Amino acid sequence: MKAIFYVLSILVIGASAYYAFDNKAKLEAEMAMYEEVNTKRTNVAATIKKTEDTRDDTKASLDKAKDLNQEFISTKDNEEAKERSLRATLEKVQLRIDEADAKLAKFDQAQKEVEEALKGLNVPFNQIESKIQELEDERREKQKKFEDLELIEAKLLASVKGNREEISRLVGRMDEIRQRLARNAIAGTVTAVDPVWGFVIVNLGETNSNITAESNLLVSRSGKLLGRLKVTSLEPNQTICDLDLKALRPGQRIQPGDKVILATTVGN
């Protein structure tokens, strides 16, 4: 019995040793695999870290490249703007040069024309300016004389106009005087006599004679004076007069048809 138990014990121990050995081998294999996996994981982590570092460096380089590209674009735009500005300035300068050349050409042409015009005057070109100034002074002097003559002419014309107006006024005045003097010679006629009321109507009035409200009239027949009349009412074409009985010749009566003239002529 003991022998069996001993054999069994030995078998158990042997089996245990076998399993232990086998497990150790497996464990060592697993540990080796773990170490390998761990090494790979470490390597992968290192690779990832390196890749991330490379990525970060690449990103930084890319950002820097973008900044440099933006700076380059800005610099390029500035340079293009400067180039356009320089071209515009160059065009303006060229335009001024062309204008200056044109002016020089005109000046040369003008110089030739002036020299041609002054051939008979023997005036050197360098003295043309002083000669022009001399001629300009002479022109101004003549212009001043001309303006003075124009002023004198204007005054004379104004004087002539004034004289003509005065002559016209005097002629009108003379015509008026002649007409008034001519009216002094106008003889009227007695057209009606009222012996009861003692008034006479004469065919001379304010518009066809020089009779006024203060006038005295003489009545005559066949060249003989009959008496005087005194104006009482002056109308445009006839005059009503009172008989001046004191001035009436004895035995005489005023009759229609008797001549009537002014006792005092009207002057100018």
Beta strands, then each sheet from edge to edge (+ up, - down):
strand 1: 188-194
strand 2: 199-202
strand 3: 216-221
strand 4: 224-234
strand 5: 239-243
strand 6: 259-262
sheet 1: 1+ 2- 5+ 4- 3+ 6- 1+
end
